[in-house]
Amino acid sequence: MSSLQKRLQFTWRLTRVLLHLVVGLWTCAVVFPFADDTGRRWRIRQWSVELLAICRVQVSLHNPGNNVAAVRALIVANHISWLDIFAINSIQTCSFVGKSDIRDWPLLGWLCEKGGTIFIARGKQRDVRRIFQGLVTSIEAGERVAFFPEGTTAPQGTLLPFHANLFEAALDAKVPVQPYALRYLDAQGALHPAADFIGDMTFAQSMIAILQGEPMKAELIQLAPIETAGLHRRQLAAAAQGLIAEALGQSQAEQASAAA
């Protein structure tokens, strides 16, 4: 394929993404105020599926027999990219806890907010307590709530230590923790380099890398639920991290190295 053809294809994909964002903005502004919770969840899932298709990301769910239809659970996963939210939403719509700076992303930040993302500011204990109470209320109301316990994105192949604070919500709501392991692969089954969204990389830079790169497969591995009765939040965090690390093929030595 010539360089001109590649540029044309990239331009076409970027145009489709921008148009899809406009559709999302219109849906949030005009449709959501008149839609019920079921209608909003359905539209969020469809929008996520279509966005991933434009970005040439195919999501596959592994181990779907592990209680995939469970409604009341606190969902946790490792965090690689902004794609993670839409990969999980394409399977089952969730309310996510995200960093407050996501709200400042052009267009997508507003969409995430209208799509139910709960923003939390780093280092603000009062904000953590407020979010925590909201999580418990949402879970008790039957919503599926998800967060990334690493607190930030990590390069593929690396799993950062899990923060335990928000695991307390599962204890208070008396629901299991449902862990997922997530990775992005290329056609050869290797970790896809365009998926990483780390350091000072901007959302625009990440989007360009994805649209210019080769198609990728998002592999979402659903692990066995962790029952919470009698456990401490730190034990839940450690158990979830261990299951996800094992699913991603990380050894205890690699986990210790990442923690250091």
GURO-931802 format. One record per atom (N, C-alpha, C): atom name; x, y, z. Coordinates in steps of 0.001 Angstrom, whole numbers, plus 500000, padded with zeros to 6 digits. Layout:
REC atom     c1     c2     c3
REC   CA      X      Y      Z
...
***
This chain:
REC atom     c1     c2     c3
REC    N 500836 498806 500000
REC   CA 500000 500000 500000
REC    C 500878 501254 500000
REC    N 500560 502201 499135
REC   CA 501363 503416 499025
REC    C 501130 504342 500220
REC    N 502074 505277 500401
REC   CA 501934 506235 501496
REC    C 500696 507113 501308
REC    N 500346 507423 500062
REC   CA 499146 508222 499806
REC    C 497889 507473 500228
REC    N 497832 506184 499911
REC   CA 496675 505389 500304
REC    C 496553 505314 501820
REC    N 497694 505180 502490
REC   CA 497669 505136 503954
REC    C 497157 506444 504544
REC    N 497604 507576 503959
REC   CA 497148 508875 504449
REC    C 495652 509050 504232
REC    N 495173 508601 503071
REC   CA 493745 508713 502772
REC    C 492915 507859 503733
REC    N 493397 506668 504006
REC   CA 492685 505792 504926
REC    C 492653 506380 506339
REC    N 493796 506934 506766
REC   CA 493841 507562 508085
REC    C 492868 508740 508150
REC    N 492848 509566 507101
REC   CA 491951 510724 507072
REC    C 490492 510279 507136
REC    N 490166 509207 506432
REC   CA 488807 508698 506432
REC    C 488419 508172 507816
REC    N 489332 507444 508460
REC   CA 489040 506932 509798
REC    C 488882 508072 510801
REC    N 489739 509070 510718
REC   CA 489652 510206 511641
REC    C 488350 510967 511437
REC    N 487938 511117 510196
REC   CA 486668 511789 509910
REC    C 485500 511018 510508
REC    N 485547 509700 510388
REC   CA 484480 508863 510952
REC    C 484444 508975 512476
REC    N 485620 509038 513111
REC   CA 485658 509201 514565
REC    C 485022 510522 514967
REC    N 485381 511603 514269
REC   CA 484833 512916 514599
REC    C 483315 512947 514411
REC    N 482839 512347 513334
REC   CA 481396 512282 513100
REC    C 480709 511455 514183
REC    N 481366 510384 514598
REC   CA 480800 509530 515649
REC    C 480733 510285 516974
REC    N 481735 511108 517252
REC   CA 481703 511942 518451
REC    C 480543 512936 518400
REC    N 480291 513502 517222
REC   CA 479171 514433 517065
REC    C 477848 513720 517333
REC    N 477726 512502 516820
REC   CA 476518 511713 517084
REC    C 476355 511471 518579
REC    N 477476 511152 519258
REC   CA 477414 510933 520696
REC    C 477004 512183 521454
REC    N 477552 513327 521061
REC   CA 477184 514591 521699
REC    C 475697 514884 521514
REC    N 475211 514674 520311
REC   CA 473796 514915 520023
REC    C 472913 513970 520850
REC    N 473323 512708 520939
REC   CA 472540 511734 521710
REC    C 472469 512127 523173
REC    N 473615 512526 523749
REC   CA 473646 512916 525167
REC    C 472813 514173 525428
REC    N 472876 515115 524495
REC   CA 472195 516397 524700
REC    C 470703 516315 524419
REC    N 470302 515531 523429
REC   CA 468913 515546 522961
REC    C 468131 514299 523379
REC    N 468781 513127 523317
REC   CA 468058 511873 523562
REC    C 468070 511476 525033
REC    N 469238 511581 525689
REC   CA 469364 511104 527060
REC    C 468365 511732 528037
REC    N 468069 513030 527937
REC   CA 467119 513601 528897
REC    C 465740 512951 528867
REC    N 465397 512293 527764
REC   CA 464069 511696 527628
REC    C 464109 510171 527650
REC    N 465308 509587 527807
REC   CA 465448 508132 527803
REC    C 465504 507605 529234
REC    N 465014 506379 529434
REC   CA 465137 505761 530752
REC    C 466513 505106 530875
REC    N 466785 504519 532035
REC   CA 468102 503928 532276
REC    C 468418 502822 531278
REC    N 467432 501994 530962
REC   CA 467657 500908 530009
REC    C 468009 501458 528638
REC    N 467303 502490 528208
REC   CA 467575 503090 526910
REC    C 468939 503738 526851
REC    N 469319 504421 527934
REC   CA 470636 505043 527965
REC    C 471737 503988 527920
REC    N 471588 502917 528700
REC   CA 472609 501860 528717
REC    C 472749 501220 527342
REC    N 471619 500989 526682
REC   CA 471666 500372 525354
REC    C 472413 501282 524373
REC    N 472145 502578 524415
REC   CA 472805 503516 523502
REC    C 474294 503644 523804
REC    N 474654 503623 525084
REC   CA 476068 503681 525446
REC    C 476799 502452 524911
REC    N 476177 501299 525053
REC   CA 476810 500063 524554
REC    C 476966 500111 523035
REC    N 475923 500515 522322
REC   CA 476002 500568 520861
REC    C 477040 501591 520396
REC    N 477090 502736 521071
REC   CA 478059 503761 520685
REC    C 479478 503255 520902
REC    N 479696 502522 521992
REC   CA 481017 501963 522280
REC    C 481406 500929 521227
REC    N 480473 500071 520868
REC   CA 480742 499059 519830
REC    C 481140 499723 518518
REC    N 480413 500769 518139
REC   CA 480685 501439 516870
REC    C 482010 502198 516896
REC    N 482342 502821 518034
REC   CA 483622 503524 518134
REC    C 484779 502547 517973
REC    N 484702 501408 518643
REC   CA 485760 500414 518533
REC    C 485871 499882 517108
REC    N 484739 499727 516427
REC   CA 484775 499247 515041
REC    C 485488 500251 514143
REC    N 485239 501541 514339
REC   CA 485924 502572 513549
REC    C 487425 502529 513814
REC    N 487803 502300 515060
REC   CA 489225 502224 515434
REC    C 489838 500866 515104
REC    N 489036 499972 514548
REC   CA 489478 498627 514152
REC    C 489968 497831 515366
REC    N 489179 497934 516444
REC   CA 489441 497166 517658
REC    C 488328 496137 517811
REC    N 488700 494875 517779
REC   CA 487728 493791 517928
REC    C 487817 493241 519349
REC    N 486708 493245 520060
REC   CA 486688 492785 521450
REC    C 486250 491329 521504
REC    N 487006 490532 522239
REC   CA 486618 489136 522459
REC    C 486560 488882 523964
REC    N 485497 488236 524416
REC   CA 485304 487920 525829
REC    C 485668 486470 526068
REC    N 486561 486246 527032
REC   CA 486987 484890 527383
REC    C 486416 484515 528745
REC    N 486157 483224 528917
REC   CA 485566 482710 530156
REC    C 484219 483357 530459
REC    N 483322 483446 529473
REC   CA 482034 484113 529727
REC    C 481144 483347 530686
REC    N 481498 482107 531000
REC   CA 480681 481329 531923
REC    C 480805 481770 533361
REC    N 481789 482631 533658
REC   CA 482008 483063 535038
REC    C 481018 484144 535457
REC    N 479746 483778 535496
REC   CA 478737 484681 536068
REC    C 478637 486000 535315
REC    N 478696 485926 533967
REC   CA 478705 487155 533166
REC    C 477436 487971 533336
REC    N 476342 487329 533700
REC   CA 475071 488051 533801
REC    C 474840 488644 535187
REC    N 475822 488495 536084
REC   CA 475633 489035 537441
REC    C 475420 490539 537382
REC    N 474392 491018 538063
REC   CA 474053 492435 538015
REC    C 474761 493188 539132
REC    N 474686 492686 540344
REC   CA 475218 493416 541486
REC    C 476639 492939 541762
REC    N 477606 493707 541316
REC   CA 479014 493387 541531
REC    C 479835 494652 541354
REC    N 481003 494677 541989
REC   CA 481975 495746 541778
REC    C 483017 495212 540810
REC    N 483121 495846 539655
REC   CA 483982 495359 538587
REC    C 485322 496082 538628
REC    N 486410 495329 538519
REC   CA 487748 495917 538492
REC    C 488522 495318 537322
REC    N 489468 496090 536795
REC   CA 490290 495624 535675
REC    C 491608 496375 535681
REC    N 492606 495793 535042
REC   CA 493852 496532 534809
REC    C 493601 497633 533794
REC    N 494458 498648 533803
REC   CA 494202 499868 533028
REC    C 495351 500134 532067
REC    N 495032 500160 530771
REC   CA 496037 500347 529722
REC    C 495795 501616 528931
REC    N 494534 501887 528613
REC   CA 494202 502940 527655
REC    C 492800 503472 527915
REC    N 492499 504613 527292
REC   CA 491124 505117 527301
REC    C 490190 504139 526603
REC    N 490745 503266 525769
REC   CA 489943 502250 525094
REC    C 489285 501283 526081
REC    N 489881 501137 527276
REC   CA 489396 500144 528238
REC    C 487923 500340 528567
REC    N 487538 501602 528783
REC   CA 486153 501898 529147
REC    C 485195 501394 528071
REC    N 485538 501654 526824
REC   CA 484633 501293 525735
REC    C 484685 499796 525430
REC    N 485838 499161 525676
REC   CA 485922 497712 525504
REC    C 485005 496999 526488
REC    N 485017 497448 527750
REC   CA 484146 496832 528753
REC    C 482691 497196 528486
REC    N 482427 498460 528133
REC   CA 481050 498882 527853
REC    C 480462 498170 526644
REC    N 481296 497739 525717
REC   CA 480783 497034 524541
REC    C 480238 495655 524907
REC    N 480663 495137 526068
REC   CA 480164 493851 526554
REC    C 479020 494054 527536
REC    N 479224 494961 528495
REC   CA 478219 495229 529527
REC    C 478392 496653 530015
REC    N 477379 497480 529848
REC   CA 477490 498885 530224
REC    C 477680 499035 531730
REC    N 478658 499867 532110
REC   CA 478972 500101 533517
REC    C 479071 501600 533780
REC    N 478968 501955 535050
REC   CA 479334 503297 535496
REC    C 480776 503217 535989
REC    N 481657 504038 535408
REC   CA 483080 503964 535712
REC    C 483497 505072 536661
REC    N 484504 504767 537473
REC   CA 485191 505784 538260
REC    C 486450 506158 537496
REC    N 486606 507441 537167
REC   CA 487743 507886 536367
REC    C 488428 509092 536972
REC    N 489652 509353 536538
REC   CA 490398 510516 537004
REC    C 489717 511801 536550
REC    N 489785 512823 537385
REC   CA 489086 514078 537102
REC    C 489609 514763 535846
REC    N 490881 514507 535466
REC   CA 491407 515188 534282
REC    C 490808 514657 532988
REC    N 490138 513493 533049
REC   CA 489457 512983 531856
REC    C 488356 513943 531429
REC    N 487751 514611 532401
REC   CA 486667 515545 532096
REC    C 487134 516668 531167
REC    N 488440 516956 531182
REC   CA 488980 518045 530370
REC    C 489311 517621 528938
REC    N 489186 516322 528631
REC   CA 489460 515891 527265
REC    C 488445 516512 526312
REC    N 488878 516963 525139
REC   CA 487943 517547 524167
REC    C 486856 516545 523768
REC    N 485622 516928 523910
REC   CA 484453 516155 523497
REC    C 484294 514859 524283
REC    N 485319 514011 524272
REC   CA 485191 512700 524898
REC    C 484989 512811 526405
REC    N 485602 513824 527028
REC   CA 485424 514006 528458
REC    C 483973 514289 528818
REC    N 483325 515151 528038
REC   CA 481912 515456 528271
REC    C 481049 514225 528021
REC    N 481398 513455 526988
REC   CA 480653 512234 526686
REC    C 480775 511225 527823
REC    N 481984 511090 528371
REC   CA 482178 510167 529488
REC    C 481332 510579 530691
REC    N 481283 511878 530947
REC   CA 480489 512370 532064
REC    C 479009 512057 531854
REC    N 478495 512335 530662
REC   CA 477085 512072 530381
REC    C 476793 510579 530316
REC    N 477845 509792 530029
REC   CA 477671 508344 529977
REC    C 477723 507683 531337
REC    N 477876 508475 532403
REC   CA 477817 507924 533750
REC    C 479141 507797 534462
REC    N 480238 508284 533871
REC   CA 481533 508217 534536
REC    C 481534 509090 535791
REC    N 482064 508542 536867
REC   CA 482157 509254 538140
REC    C 483601 509713 538283
REC    N 483829 511016 538351
REC   CA 485193 511546 538365
REC    C 485680 511740 539793
REC    N 486947 511406 539991
REC   CA 487550 511537 541309
REC    C 488886 512264 541184
REC    N 489143 513201 542099
REC   CA 490378 513984 542070
REC    C 491464 513252 542848
REC    N 492677 513241 542291
REC   CA 493791 512565 542945
REC    C 494145 513249 544266
REC    N 494396 512421 545288
REC   CA 494926 512935 546538
REC    C 493923 513658 547412
REC    N 492654 513665 547064
REC   CA 491645 514361 547861
REC    C 490804 513327 548611
REC    N 491120 513138 549901
REC   CA 490465 512116 550684
REC    C 488968 512378 550824
REC    N 488586 513652 550925
REC   CA 487161 513986 551025
REC    C 486431 513555 549751
REC    N 487089 513720 548601
REC   CA 486485 513318 547338
REC    C 486326 511803 547286
REC    N 487317 511072 547817
REC   CA 487235 509613 547845
REC    C 486039 509168 548675
REC    N 485842 509794 549842
REC   CA 484706 509419 550703
REC    C 483373 509704 550013
REC    N 483294 510845 549330
REC   CA 482050 511192 548630
REC    C 481760 510182 547519
REC    N 482782 509860 546732
REC   CA 482617 508894 545644
REC    C 482247 507531 546203
REC    N 482886 507167 547314
REC   CA 482629 505860 547920
REC    C 481152 505689 548269
REC    N 480563 506678 548886
REC   CA 479156 506587 549247
REC    C 478274 506479 548006
REC    N 478654 507212 546954
REC   CA 477897 507126 545709
REC    C 477994 505752 545067
REC    N 479159 505121 545166
REC   CA 479336 503777 544610
REC    C 478444 502775 545328
REC    N 478432 502845 546648
REC   CA 477613 501917 547421
REC    C 476139 502071 547052
REC    N 475685 503314 546953
REC   CA 474280 503566 546591
REC    C 473969 503016 545203
REC    N 474873 503226 544253
REC   CA 474650 502751 542883
REC    C 474599 501229 542822
REC    N 475527 500563 543536
REC   CA 475552 499102 543526
REC    C 474282 498547 544164
REC    N 473870 499148 545286
REC   CA 472655 498670 545958
REC    C 471426 498879 545095
REC    N 471497 499860 544175
REC   CA 470373 500109 543261
REC    C 470389 499160 542063
REC    N 471403 498285 541999
REC   CA 471455 497299 540922
REC    C 472321 497686 539749
REC    N 473054 498807 539854
REC   CA 473921 499218 538754
REC    C 475239 498446 538802
REC    N 475850 498313 537613
REC   CA 477184 497717 537529
REC    C 478202 498852 537558
REC    N 479037 498842 538583
REC   CA 480021 499896 538796
REC    C 481413 499314 538591
REC    N 482288 500059 537895
REC   CA 483630 499568 537588
REC    C 484669 500640 537880
REC    N 485862 500200 538279
REC   CA 486974 501132 538425
REC    C 488286 500409 538163
REC    N 489333 501194 537964
REC   CA 490665 500666 537676
REC    C 491532 500882 538914
REC    N 491783 499834 539701
REC   CA 492455 500014 540993
REC    C 493921 500421 540905
REC    N 494539 500347 539729
REC   CA 495907 500863 539605
REC    C 495940 502383 539744
REC    N 494814 503029 539451
REC   CA 494731 504477 539585
REC    C 495241 505245 538387
REC    N 495957 504614 537499
REC   CA 496478 505239 536288
REC    C 496777 504142 535278
REC    N 497061 504538 534055
REC   CA 497375 503546 533032
REC    C 498810 503055 533185
REC    N 499042 501821 532771
REC   CA 500374 501222 532813
REC    C 500677 500609 531449
REC    N 501952 500547 531054
REC   CA 502295 499914 529783
REC    C 501862 498452 529784
REC    N 501495 497940 528639
REC   CA 501148 496530 528545
REC    C 502337 495688 529009
REC    N 502015 494633 529751
REC   CA 503062 493806 530326
REC    C 503445 494225 531721
REC    N 502869 495348 532195
REC   CA 503145 495854 533541
REC    C 501832 495989 534305
REC    N 501856 495556 535560
REC   CA 500683 495707 536421
REC    C 501119 496470 537666
REC    N 500573 497662 537844
REC   CA 500929 498486 538991
REC    C 500191 498008 540242
REC    N 500691 498347 541432
REC   CA 499991 497951 542665
REC    C 498554 498469 542693
REC    N 497652 497667 543238
REC   CA 496246 498041 543325
REC    C 496000 498861 544597
REC    N 495292 499978 544442
REC   CA 494854 500768 545591
REC    C 493589 500133 546169
REC    N 493527 500059 547487
REC   CA 492466 499280 548130
REC    C 491229 500091 548503
REC    N 491308 501431 548537
REC   CA 490234 502237 549121
REC    C 488845 501901 548589
REC    N 488685 501907 547273
REC   CA 487341 501764 546710
REC    C 486811 500335 546784
REC    N 487666 499369 547133
REC   CA 487173 498004 547324
REC    C 486216 497939 548521
REC    N 486314 498928 549402
REC   CA 485416 498983 550554
REC    C 483948 499052 550124
REC    N 483700 499605 548929
REC   CA 482323 499718 548449
REC    C 481684 498345 548278
REC    N 482460 497364 547833
REC   CA 481917 496011 547681
REC    C 481563 495413 549035
REC    N 482368 495712 550052
REC   CA 482092 495208 551398
REC    C 480812 495821 551951
REC    N 480673 497144 551803
REC   CA 479488 497810 552335
REC    C 478224 497409 551588
REC    N 478337 497211 550275
REC   CA 477172 496833 549468
REC    C 476904 495331 549513
REC    N 477864 494576 550108
REC   CA 477722 493116 550243
REC    C 477567 492435 548880
REC    N 478464 492803 547964
REC   CA 478468 492194 546629
REC    C 479868 491666 546335
REC    N 479995 490723 545410
REC   CA 481323 490223 545050
REC    C 482102 491232 544213
REC    N 483400 491021 544140
REC   CA 484258 491772 543225
REC    C 484432 490924 541972
REC    N 484169 491528 540805
REC   CA 484307 490820 539534
REC    C 485540 491352 538790
REC    N 486659 490601 538793
REC   CA 487862 491084 538099
REC    C 487881 490690 536623
REC    N 488446 491599 535830
REC   CA 488703 491343 534417
REC    C 490181 491611 534132
REC    N 490767 490802 533284
REC   CA 492114 491061 532768
REC    C 491967 491493 531318
REC    N 492666 492570 530965
REC   CA 492500 493166 529638
REC    C 493851 493327 528966
REC    N 493910 492981 527683
REC   CA 495120 493216 526905
REC    C 494738 493420 525442
REC    N 495641 494075 524714
REC   CA 495408 494396 523309
REC    C 496494 493712 522475
REC    N 496065 492921 521494
REC   CA 496981 492087 520724
REC    C 496964 492462 519250
REC    N 498087 492190 518578
REC   CA 498145 492387 517137
REC    C 497792 491083 516430
REC    N 497945 491050 515115
REC   CA 497544 489879 514333
REC    C 498367 488646 514675
REC    N 499577 488840 515210
REC   CA 500450 487727 515571
REC    C 500259 487276 517017
REC    N 499361 487937 517749
REC   CA 499115 487573 519131
REC    C 500050 488242 520117
REC    N 500881 489180 519643
REC   CA 501767 489922 520528
REC    C 501056 491164 521048
REC    N 501563 491733 522148
REC   CA 500981 492956 522694
REC    C 501081 494083 521672
REC    N 499973 494760 521425
REC   CA 499918 495787 520375
REC    C 500541 497090 520895
REC    N 501551 497622 520211
REC   CA 502244 498818 520721
REC    C 501394 500084 520719
REC    N 500375 500155 519861
REC   CA 499579 501384 519764
REC    C 498573 501524 520896
REC    N 498397 500473 521706
REC   CA 497383 500526 522764
REC    C 497841 501346 523966
REC    N 499139 501404 524223
REC   CA 499636 502080 525427
REC    C 499280 503564 525418
REC    N 498753 504022 526560
REC   CA 498392 505434 526738
REC    C 498994 505877 528057
REC    N 500261 506252 528027
REC   CA 501024 506449 529252
REC    C 501815 507752 529202
REC    N 502344 508124 530366
REC   CA 503222 509288 530448
REC    C 502518 510571 530051
REC    N 503210 511363 529236
REC   CA 502673 512657 528803
REC    C 501887 512574 527496
REC    N 501594 511370 527046
REC   CA 500845 511212 525792
REC    C 499464 511839 525925
REC    N 499067 512613 524921
REC   CA 497736 513220 524926
REC    C 496729 512274 524283
REC    N 495451 512585 524515
REC   CA 494406 511768 523889
REC    C 494521 511817 522370
REC    N 494818 512999 521805
REC   CA 494947 513129 520349
REC    C 496089 512266 519822
REC    N 497223 512245 520529
REC   CA 498353 511423 520100
REC    C 497999 509937 520146
REC    N 497283 509548 521180
REC   CA 496875 508150 521295
REC    C 495923 507768 520167
REC    N 494961 508635 519880
REC   CA 494010 508356 518810
REC    C 494722 508223 517461
REC    N 495666 509108 517178
REC   CA 496409 509048 515922
REC    C 497182 507739 515817
REC    N 497831 507327 516913
REC   CA 498594 506083 516901
REC    C 497698 504883 516616
REC    N 496501 504896 517187
REC   CA 495566 503784 516990
REC    C 495052 503760 515547
REC    N 494681 504924 515032
REC   CA 494119 504984 513676
REC    C 495176 504714 512612
REC    N 496434 505028 512901
REC   CA 497501 504775 511935
REC    C 498058 503372 512044
REC    N 497885 502739 513197
REC   CA 498458 501419 513419
REC    C 497639 500314 512775
REC    N 498106 499100 512988
REC   CA 497389 497932 512486
REC    C 496179 497636 513375
REC    N 495193 496922 512859
REC   CA 494031 496561 513691
REC    C 494474 495802 514937
REC    N 493670 495896 515982
REC   CA 494025 495203 517221
REC    C 492841 494421 517764
REC    N 493162 493459 518597
REC   CA 492149 492643 519266
REC    C 492211 492925 520756
REC    N 491107 493384 521311
REC   CA 491020 493595 522754
REC    C 490527 492301 523385
REC    N 491374 491698 524187
REC   CA 491043 490429 524831
REC    C 490617 490716 526267
REC    N 489360 490470 526558
REC   CA 488791 490729 527877
REC    C 488547 489382 528558
REC    N 489322 489126 529606
REC   CA 489260 487830 530277
REC    C 488487 487994 531582
REC    N 487327 487365 531633
REC   CA 486507 487450 532838
REC    C 486944 486367 533814
REC    N 487315 486771 535006
REC   CA 487844 485851 536008
REC    C 486774 485496 537036
REC    N 487088 484542 537878
REC   CA 486117 484100 538883
REC    C 485809 485224 539865
REC    N 484541 485448 540212
REC   CA 484205 486490 541191
REC    C 484845 486205 542544
REC    N 485156 487262 543267
REC   CA 485754 487147 544601
REC    C 484681 487487 545626
REC    N 484308 486532 546439
REC   CA 483329 486790 547493
REC    C 483969 487657 548579
REC    N 483214 488586 549114
REC   CA 483793 489602 549998
REC    C 483568 489351 551477
REC    N 482688 488432 551828
REC   CA 482342 488217 553238
REC    C 483589 487865 554052
REC    N 483791 488601 555153
REC   CA 484881 488304 556065
REC    C 486239 488808 555640
REC    N 486341 489518 554516
REC   CA 487623 489999 554025
REC    C 487787 491497 554269
REC    N 489036 491940 554299
REC   CA 489364 493352 554379
REC    C 489581 493875 552972
REC    N 489425 495181 552774
REC   CA 489584 495752 551442
REC    C 490970 495486 550874
REC    N 492005 495461 551738
REC   CA 493356 495185 551240
REC    C 493483 493749 550763
REC    N 492773 492848 551428
REC   CA 492769 491458 550970
REC    C 492065 491323 549623
REC    N 490978 492072 549451
REC   CA 490279 492056 548163
REC    C 491169 492592 547052
REC    N 491863 493703 547323
REC   CA 492756 494294 546325
REC    C 493863 493319 545950
REC    N 494443 492666 546949
REC   CA 495523 491713 546681
REC    C 495016 490504 545889
REC    N 493816 490022 546249
REC   CA 493256 488868 545536
REC    C 492958 489208 544082
REC    N 492370 490397 543849
REC   CA 492059 490812 542480
REC    C 493334 490993 541661
REC    N 494344 491606 542265
REC   CA 495599 491802 541549
REC    C 496248 490462 541208
REC    N 496208 489525 542134
REC   CA 496799 488213 541877
REC    C 496119 487480 540734
REC    N 494775 487528 540706
REC   CA 494039 486851 539632
REC    C 494320 487490 538276
REC    N 494336 488821 538242
REC   CA 494573 489513 536973
REC    C 495999 489288 536500
REC    N 496958 489347 537424
REC   CA 498357 489111 537054
REC    C 498543 487701 536494
REC    N 497916 486726 537128
REC   CA 498021 485344 536652
REC    C 497424 485210 535255
REC    N 496272 485852 535027
REC   CA 495631 485768 533715
REC    C 496479 486421 532627
REC    N 497234 487457 533001
REC   CA 498095 488146 532041
REC    C 499467 487497 531919
REC    N 499685 486423 532690
REC   CA 500948 485697 532590
REC    C 502095 486340 533321
REC    N 501783 487134 534374
REC   CA 502842 487777 535138
REC    C 503230 486929 536335
REC    N 504527 486838 536571
REC   CA 505041 486097 537711
REC    C 505033 486995 538947
REC    N 505207 486390 540116
REC   CA 505281 487152 541356
REC    C 506484 488086 541341
REC    N 507570 487641 540715
REC   CA 508771 488490 540632
REC    C 508497 489734 539802
REC    N 507748 489577 538698
REC   CA 507409 490717 537860
REC    C 506497 491686 538593
REC    N 505550 491168 539375
REC   CA 504685 492029 540159
REC    C 505473 492819 541197
REC    N 506417 492117 541855
REC   CA 507245 492787 542859
REC    C 508100 493881 542235
REC    N 508611 493618 541032
REC   CA 509415 494608 540316
REC    C 508587 495842 539981
REC    N 507345 495633 539527
REC   CA 506470 496756 539191
REC    C 506138 497570 540427
REC    N 505906 496882 541562
REC   CA 505597 497574 542799
REC    C 506782 498434 543248
REC    N 507992 497926 543059
REC   CA 509198 498676 543436
REC    C 509372 499902 542571
***
